[in-house]
Amino acid sequence: MQKRYLHKISLACLCSLLLATACKKDEAKLYYQGGTTPALTASASDSVPLHPADSNSTAVTFNWTNPNYQFSDGISSQNVTYYLQIDTAGANFSSPNMQTVAITNDLSKSFTVTQFNTLLGNGLLLALDQPHQIEVRIESFLSSQTATLFSNKIPYHVTPYAPPPAVDTPSSGKLFLVGDATAGGWNNPVPVPSQQFTRISGTEYKITVSLVGGKQYLFIPVNGDWSHKYAGPDTNDSGLNGPSPFKKDGPNNFIGPATSGTYTIDVNFQTGKFTVQ
């Protein structure tokens, strides 16, 4: 009987200990309790003037308040990442060309005329020298365990001018296609006019050509010369699934279509991207 009594006491003590430990663990957990929506303000109102003569001047400065993410032990001291989003009015910040600028921990961001104009012309792909309406907001992000908070929107009227091309245009004023995806293979010079692009403008070249499936190619500015070729910054640039980047003296060949056929390649030096359709 005494042994049974002692055994019951031991079990009771053990349960009490486990309960106390569980309570301490529960008390040690942090719980997200919310945050305050950032308030976005700016140095410019209604419109952001963009003039080439003022290219190095500050076009606009954005400021916003700290969202003060609150946890069960108080306000978070972790760094907050902010995303300044710029999109066309009415797109609800969901257009495929929306521009996002990441800012870590700071509560302000300034843009020169050149920087802001480039975001609009080369990034948002607004028609140049025409008036547009855009909207700007801040998105704050702390972690996947906390809510993403969005600021108020600030609307603007803007008229972007032609920014410098994202990639230097061919000084020759010509562009050629070379590679084993083409009829001429990697032989340089290439056959013309079948592998010479048509110049659409000072910053755009286009060609419709038969390509061999599963092969690769490059763009060259001078037929018979490998200098200053245009190629991809990454190994998977193809232009088939939307605009892909390219650069002068890039390190990687472009990946051709998987299936042989006739394709149109559109090379846009203004945006620094090309497409294949």
C-alpha positions in Angstrom: 0.0 0.0 0.0 2.8 2.4 0.9 4.6 1.7 -2.4 1.4 2.3 -4.3 0.9 5.6 -2.4 4.5 6.7 -3.1 4.0 5.8 -6.8 1.0 8.0 -7.0 2.9 10.9 -5.4 5.7 10.4 -7.9 3.3 10.4 -10.8 1.6 13.6 -9.5 5.0 15.3 -9.2 6.0 14.3 -12.7 2.8 15.6 -14.2 3.2 18.9 -12.3 6.7 19.2 -13.6 5.7 18.5 -17.2 2.8 21.0 -17.0 5.1 23.7 -15.6 7.6 23.0 -18.4 4.9 23.2 -21.0 3.6 26.5 -19.6 7.1 27.9 -19.7 7.6 26.8 -23.3 4.2 28.4 -24.2 5.2 31.6 -22.5 8.4 31.7 -24.5 6.6 31.7 -27.9 6.4 35.0 -29.8 3.1 35.9 -31.4 2.6 38.4 -34.2 0.0 40.9 -33.1 -0.1 43.3 -36.1 1.4 46.4 -37.5 0.6 49.9 -38.7 0.0 50.6 -42.3 2.9 52.8 -43.7 2.0 56.4 -44.5 3.6 57.4 -47.8 4.4 61.0 -48.6 6.5 62.6 -51.4 8.3 65.8 -52.3 6.4 66.1 -55.5 2.6 66.3 -55.9 0.4 65.8 -58.9 3.2 65.5 -61.4 6.9 64.7 -61.6 8.6 66.9 -64.2 11.1 65.0 -66.4 13.4 67.0 -68.6 16.8 65.7 -70.1 18.5 69.0 -69.1 17.8 68.2 -65.5 18.9 64.6 -65.7 21.1 64.7 -62.6 18.7 66.7 -60.5 16.4 65.0 -57.9 13.1 64.3 -59.5 11.2 63.1 -56.4 11.9 61.8 -52.9 9.5 59.4 -51.2 9.2 59.0 -47.4 7.2 56.6 -45.4 6.5 55.7 -41.8 7.7 52.6 -39.9 5.0 49.9 -39.8 6.1 49.0 -36.2 5.5 45.3 -36.4 4.2 44.3 -33.0 4.9 40.9 -31.3 3.9 39.6 -28.0 7.2 40.8 -26.5 6.9 44.3 -28.0 7.8 46.1 -31.2 10.1 44.1 -33.6 13.7 45.3 -33.8 14.3 43.3 -37.0 15.1 45.0 -40.3 12.0 45.6 -42.5 12.3 45.3 -46.3 10.3 47.8 -48.3 9.3 47.6 -51.9 8.5 50.9 -53.7 6.0 49.9 -56.5 5.3 52.0 -59.6 2.6 51.1 -62.0 0.1 52.6 -64.4 -3.0 54.0 -62.9 -5.9 51.6 -62.7 -3.6 48.5 -63.0 -3.9 47.8 -59.3 -0.2 47.2 -59.1 -0.5 44.0 -61.1 0.7 44.8 -64.6 3.5 42.7 -66.0 5.7 45.7 -66.3 5.2 47.1 -62.8 8.5 48.4 -61.4 9.6 47.4 -57.9 12.5 48.9 -56.1 13.7 47.1 -52.9 14.9 49.2 -50.0 16.2 47.6 -46.8 15.3 49.3 -43.5 15.5 52.9 -44.8 12.4 55.1 -44.7 13.1 57.2 -47.8 14.2 56.9 -51.4 15.2 59.6 -53.8 15.4 59.3 -57.6 17.2 61.6 -60.0 15.4 62.6 -63.2 17.4 60.0 -65.2 16.6 57.2 -62.7 12.9 57.9 -62.5 12.6 58.4 -66.3 14.4 55.1 -66.9 12.0 53.3 -64.7 9.1 54.6 -66.6 10.5 54.3 -70.2 12.7 51.2 -70.1 11.0 49.5 -67.2 7.3 50.3 -67.2 7.5 50.6 -71.0 5.4 53.8 -71.2 5.2 55.4 -74.6 7.8 58.1 -74.8 6.9 61.8 -75.1 3.3 61.2 -74.2 1.4 62.0 -71.0 0.6 59.1 -68.6 -0.9 58.5 -65.2 0.9 56.4 -62.7 0.6 55.4 -59.1 3.2 54.7 -56.4 2.9 52.8 -53.1 5.1 51.1 -50.5 4.9 47.5 -49.5 6.5 46.5 -46.2 7.7 43.0 -45.5 9.2 41.5 -42.4 8.9 37.7 -42.7 6.6 35.0 -44.0 5.1 34.9 -40.5 3.9 38.5 -40.6 1.3 40.3 -42.7 2.4 42.3 -45.7 1.3 45.9 -45.3 0.6 48.4 -48.1 0.7 52.2 -47.9 -1.6 54.7 -49.4 -1.2 55.3 -53.2 0.2 58.5 -54.6 -1.0 59.4 -58.2 1.2 61.3 -60.7 1.1 62.7 -64.2 4.3 62.0 -66.0 5.7 62.4 -69.6 8.8 60.3 -70.0 11.4 61.2 -72.6 13.6 58.7 -74.4 16.2 57.5 -71.9 19.6 56.2 -73.1 19.3 52.7 -74.4 19.8 50.0 -71.8 22.3 48.3 -74.1 24.7 50.2 -76.4 23.4 50.0 -80.0 25.6 48.6 -82.8 28.0 51.4 -84.0 27.8 49.7 -87.5 24.0 50.4 -87.6 23.6 46.7 -88.5 23.0 43.4 -86.8 23.5 39.8 -87.8 22.5 36.4 -86.6 25.1 33.6 -86.1 25.0 30.1 -84.6 24.3 26.5 -85.2 20.5 27.3 -84.9 20.9 29.0 -88.3 21.5 27.7 -91.8 25.0 29.3 -91.8 26.0 27.6 -88.5 28.9 29.1 -86.6 30.6 30.2 -89.8 31.5 33.9 -89.7 30.8 35.8 -92.0 27.2 34.7 -92.2 25.1 34.5 -95.3 23.3 37.7 -96.2 20.7 39.0 -96.5 19.1 35.9 -94.9 20.8 36.3 -91.6 20.9 40.1 -91.4 18.4 41.9 -89.2 16.1 44.7 -90.5 16.7 48.0 -88.7 13.3 49.1 -87.5 14.7 52.2 -85.6 17.9 53.3 -84.0 17.2 51.0 -81.1 15.2 48.1 -82.6 16.2 45.3 -85.0 14.0 42.5 -86.3 14.5 39.3 -88.3 12.2 36.5 -89.5 14.3 33.4 -90.0 14.3 29.6 -90.0 15.9 28.1 -86.8 17.1 24.6 -86.1 15.5 23.2 -83.0 17.6 22.6 -79.9 20.6 24.8 -81.0 22.0 28.2 -80.1 22.9 31.6 -81.6 24.3 35.1 -81.0 23.9 38.6 -82.4 27.0 40.3 -84.0 27.2 43.9 -85.1 29.8 43.3 -87.9 29.6 40.4 -90.3 32.8 38.4 -90.1 33.9 39.9 -86.8 33.4 38.3 -83.4 34.1 41.5 -81.5 31.5 43.0 -79.2 28.9 40.2 -79.8 25.6 40.5 -78.1 24.8 37.5 -75.8 22.9 36.5 -72.7 23.9 37.2 -69.1 22.5 33.8 -68.1 22.5 30.3 -69.6 18.7 30.1 -70.0 18.0 33.3 -72.0 15.7 32.4 -74.9 13.2 35.2 -75.4 10.5 32.5 -76.0 8.6 33.1 -72.7 8.6 36.8 -72.8 11.3 39.4 -73.1 14.8 38.1 -72.1 17.8 40.3 -71.3 20.9 40.5 -73.4 24.1 42.5 -73.1 27.1 43.6 -75.1 30.0 41.0 -74.7 27.6 38.7 -72.8 29.1 35.4 -71.6 26.4 32.9 -72.8 24.8 31.9 -76.1 21.1 32.3 -76.5 19.1 29.1 -76.3 17.1 28.5 -79.5 13.6 27.0 -79.7 13.3 23.3 -79.0 11.4 22.8 -82.3 12.6 23.7 -85.8 10.6 26.3 -87.6 10.3 29.9 -88.7 10.6 32.5 -85.9 10.7 36.3 -85.6 13.4 37.7 -83.3 12.9 41.3 -82.1 15.9 42.9 -80.5 15.2 46.1 -78.5 18.3 47.9 -77.3 16.2 50.6 -75.6 14.9 48.1 -73.1 17.9 45.7 -73.3 15.6 42.7 -74.1 14.7 40.5 -77.0 11.7 38.3 -77.9 11.3 35.2 -80.1 7.9 34.4 -81.5 
